[in-house]
Amino acid sequence: MGAIFDIYLLEALINGLLLGGVLALLALGLNLVFGVIDVVWICYAELVMVGMYAMYYLVSVYGWPFWAAVPACIATVAVLGLLLHVLVIAPLLGAPPINQLLATGGVLFFLQSFATVAFGIEFRNLGLRLPVIEIGDIFVSYARLLAFGCALAGMVAVYLFLTRSYVGTAIRAISQDREIMALMGVDTRRIYLITSAVGGGLAGLAACLLVLQYDVHPFVGLSFGPIIFMICVMGGLGNMVGGFVAAFIFAELISVGGLFLDLEWGYVFAFVFFIAMMFVRPAGLLARRA
């Protein structure tokens, strides 16, 4: 009995690790935007929802190969991120934070309502049946394994972009001191646009990975949106390393909690842990103590 339980626990830990990769990718996109532009996109999960619908229609309706639909989906959501910045965020950059939150919250409800009217409330899926990999007595979802690998590759690509390119260096510099960089002649408007496009592109990549595991519907963002924000807050808003660590902690809590009881209780454990950590480390896991 103990051996069987150990196998199930190991399987839950592996699944939590794989889930953490996608959550870390989403947290990276949101933290990147906040760290540079200093605005939280409340509607970030709904950008993912749009990307999932784009993948569904390209693959299932128009018959595109999955590999060809992926770059189209990423580009679509990247453009959506650009439009979000130009039409909603840029006019409110000097406004109080509550105005910015309300504006992006309004975009959230607009995208949900538009998707409901345009696509209906039916649950849709790509119809792809990916195999389950059996390693000894442990079963691992190929979809989650693929998603983890692609998410890791995406995060490495963003890391290289931020550390090896001039634009990436400017993005990191602005995230540390935007006022000084503006005085030094850096075109902050251009950097904001690039950051918004990269943040949207990461949401598009996550959509391509999540559509392999979840059905698409107008409210699919509610399935992981709150978790993404808790991860970013617990890791420290704008702290990409903290968000990366927090993503895997949350994923393991959800997965292992689901093993002992059920998946809903796994989310309950994650929420309780988040609340407790806010009393201990209100500024985030990796925030420096005063």
C-alpha positions in Angstrom: 0.0 0.0 0.0 2.9 2.4 0.9 4.6 1.7 -2.4 1.4 2.4 -4.4 0.9 5.7 -2.4 4.6 6.7 -3.1 4.0 6.1 -6.9 0.8 8.2 -6.8 2.7 10.9 -4.9 5.6 10.9 -7.3 3.1 11.1 -10.2 1.4 14.1 -8.6 4.8 15.8 -8.0 5.7 15.3 -11.7 2.3 16.6 -12.9 2.7 19.6 -10.6 6.1 20.3 -12.1 4.7 20.2 -15.6 1.8 22.4 -14.7 4.2 24.9 -13.0 6.0 25.4 -16.3 2.9 26.9 -18.0 1.9 28.9 -15.0 5.5 30.3 -14.8 5.2 31.3 -18.5 2.0 33.2 -17.8 3.4 34.9 -14.7 6.5 35.9 -16.7 4.3 37.7 -19.3 2.3 39.5 -16.6 5.3 40.4 -14.5 7.2 41.7 -17.6 4.4 44.1 -18.4 4.0 45.3 -14.8 7.7 45.6 -14.3 8.2 47.9 -17.3 4.9 49.8 -17.7 3.8 49.6 -14.1 0.3 48.6 -15.0 -1.4 45.3 -14.1 -3.3 43.8 -17.0 -6.4 42.4 -15.1 -7.5 41.1 -18.5 -4.4 39.0 -19.1 -6.1 35.6 -18.9 -8.7 36.8 -21.4 -5.9 37.4 -23.9 -5.1 33.8 -23.5 -8.8 32.9 -24.1 -8.7 34.8 -27.4 -5.6 32.9 -28.3 -7.2 29.6 -27.5 -10.2 30.5 -29.8 -7.7 31.5 -32.5 -6.1 28.0 -32.2 -9.4 26.3 -32.2 -10.7 28.0 -35.4 -7.3 27.7 -37.3 -6.9 24.0 -36.5 -10.4 22.6 -36.2 -12.4 24.8 -38.5 -9.9 25.9 -41.2 -7.8 22.8 -41.1 -4.4 24.4 -40.4 -1.6 22.1 -39.2 -1.0 22.7 -35.5 2.6 23.8 -36.0 1.5 26.4 -38.6 -1.3 27.7 -36.3 1.1 28.3 -33.4 3.0 31.3 -34.8 -0.2 32.8 -36.2 -1.8 32.6 -32.8 1.2 34.1 -31.0 1.3 37.0 -33.6 -2.5 37.5 -33.1 -2.3 37.9 -29.4 0.9 40.0 -29.6 -1.0 42.4 -31.8 -3.9 42.3 -29.3 -1.4 43.3 -26.6 -0.2 46.2 -28.7 -3.8 47.4 -29.3 -4.5 47.1 -25.6 -1.6 49.3 -24.8 -2.3 51.9 -27.5 -6.1 52.1 -26.9 -6.4 51.6 -23.2 -3.2 51.7 -21.3 -1.3 54.6 -23.0 -4.1 57.2 -22.3 -4.1 56.2 -18.6 -0.4 56.1 -17.9 -0.6 59.2 -15.7 -3.9 58.3 -14.1 -4.3 56.8 -10.6 -3.7 53.0 -10.4 -7.4 52.4 -9.6 -8.3 53.9 -13.0 -5.9 51.6 -14.8 -7.2 48.6 -12.9 -10.8 49.5 -13.7 -10.0 50.1 -17.4 -8.3 46.7 -17.8 -11.1 45.1 -15.8 -13.5 46.6 -18.3 -11.5 45.0 -21.1 -11.8 41.7 -19.3 -15.6 41.9 -19.3 -15.7 43.2 -22.8 -13.7 40.2 -24.1 -15.8 37.7 -22.2 -19.0 39.3 -23.4 -17.8 39.5 -27.0 -16.7 35.9 -27.0 -20.0 34.8 -25.6 -21.9 36.7 -28.3 -19.5 35.7 -31.1 -18.9 32.0 -30.2 -21.6 31.0 -27.8 -21.0 29.3 -24.5 -20.4 25.8 -25.9 -17.2 24.0 -24.7 -15.0 23.3 -27.8 -11.8 21.4 -28.1 -9.2 20.7 -30.9 -10.1 17.0 -30.9 -6.4 16.0 -30.7 -5.9 12.9 -28.7 -2.3 12.9 -27.5 -0.9 9.8 -25.8 -0.2 9.2 -22.2 3.4 8.2 -21.5 3.9 5.3 -19.2 7.2 5.2 -17.3 7.1 2.1 -15.1 4.0 2.5 -13.0 3.8 6.3 -13.5 1.6 7.9 -16.2 2.5 11.3 -17.6 0.4 13.3 -19.9 2.2 13.9 -23.2 0.2 17.2 -23.6 1.6 18.4 -20.3 5.1 17.3 -21.1 5.0 19.0 -24.4 3.5 22.2 -22.8 6.3 22.2 -20.2 9.0 21.8 -22.8 7.6 24.6 -25.0 7.0 26.9 -22.0 10.6 26.3 -20.8 11.9 27.1 -24.3 9.7 30.3 -24.4 11.1 31.5 -21.1 14.7 30.8 -22.1 14.1 32.8 -25.4 12.7 35.7 -23.4 15.7 35.5 -21.0 18.1 35.6 -23.9 16.2 38.5 -25.5 16.3 40.5 -22.2 20.0 39.8 -21.6 21.6 39.7 -25.1 19.8 42.4 -27.1 19.9 46.2 -26.9 16.1 46.4 -26.7 16.1 43.8 -23.9 18.7 45.7 -22.0 16.6 48.8 -22.3 13.5 46.9 -21.1 15.4 45.8 -18.0 16.8 49.2 -17.4 13.4 50.9 -17.6 12.0 48.3 -15.2 14.6 49.5 -12.7 14.3 53.2 -13.2 12.0 54.5 -15.9 12.5 58.2 -15.1 16.3 58.1 -15.5 16.1 56.1 -18.7 13.7 58.7 -20.2 16.2 61.5 -19.3 19.0 59.5 -21.0 17.1 59.6 -24.3 15.5 56.2 -24.4 12.2 56.2 -26.3 10.0 54.8 -23.5 6.9 54.8 -25.8 8.7 52.4 -28.2 9.9 50.2 -25.3 6.3 50.1 -23.9 5.0 48.9 -27.2 7.6 46.2 -27.6 7.0 45.1 -24.0 3.2 44.9 -24.6 3.8 42.9 -27.8 6.1 40.5 -25.9 3.7 40.1 -23.1 0.9 39.4 -25.5 3.1 37.0 -27.4 3.7 35.0 -24.2 0.0 34.9 -23.6 -0.4 33.6 -27.1 2.2 30.9 -26.6 0.5 29.9 -23.4 -2.8 29.7 -25.3 -1.3 27.2 -27.8 -0.2 25.0 -24.9 -3.3 25.3 -22.8 -5.6 24.5 -25.7 -4.1 21.0 -25.7 -5.3 20.4 -22.2 -8.5 22.5 -21.7 -11.7 23.0 -23.6 -12.2 26.5 -25.0 -15.2 28.7 -23.8 -15.6 32.4 -23.0 -14.9 32.0 -19.3 -11.9 29.7 -19.5 -9.7 32.6 -18.2 -11.4 32.2 -14.8 -9.9 28.8 -14.6 -6.3 30.1 -14.3 -6.6 33.9 -14.2 -6.8 34.3 -10.3 -4.0 31.8 -9.9 -1.7 33.8 -12.2 -2.3 37.0 -10.2 -1.7 35.2 -6.9 1.5 33.8 -8.3 2.7 37.3 -9.4 1.7 38.9 -6.0 3.3 36.1 -4.0 6.5 36.3 -6.1 6.5 40.1 -5.9 4.8 42.1 -8.7 7.4 42.8 -11.4 9.8 40.2 -9.9 10.3 37.6 -12.7 12.4 35.2 -10.6 9.9 35.4 -7.7 7.0 34.7 -10.1 8.9 31.7 -11.5 9.5 30.2 -8.0 5.9 31.0 -6.9 4.5 29.3 -10.0 6.0 25.9 -9.1 5.0 26.2 -5.5 1.4 26.8 -6.4 1.4 24.1 -9.0 2.7 21.5 -6.5 0.2 22.6 -3.9 -2.6 22.2 -6.4 -1.4 18.8 -7.7 -0.5 17.2 -4.4 -3.7 18.6 -2.7 -5.7 17.1 -5.6 -4.0 13.7 -4.8 -5.0 13.7 -1.1 -8.6 15.0 -1.7 -9.6 16.4 -5.1 -8.5 19.1 -7.5 -10.9 21.7 -6.0 -9.3 21.2 -2.6 -5.9 21.6 -4.2 -6.9 25.1 -5.2 -8.2 25.7 -1.7 -4.8 24.8 -0.3 -3.2 27.1 -2.7 -5.5 30.0 -1.7 -4.9 29.3 2.0 -1.1 29.2 1.5 -1.3 32.5 -0.4 -3.2 34.2 2.4 -0.8 32.9 5.0 2.2 34.1 3.0 0.8 37.6 2.6 1.0 37.9 6.4 4.6 36.6 6.5 6.0 38.1 3.3 3.5 40.8 2.2 5.9 42.2 -0.4 6.5 38.8 -2.0 8.7 35.7 -1.5 11.9 37.2 -2.8 11.4 40.8 -1.5 14.2 42.2 0.6 13.5 42.7 4.2 13.8 46.3 5.4 
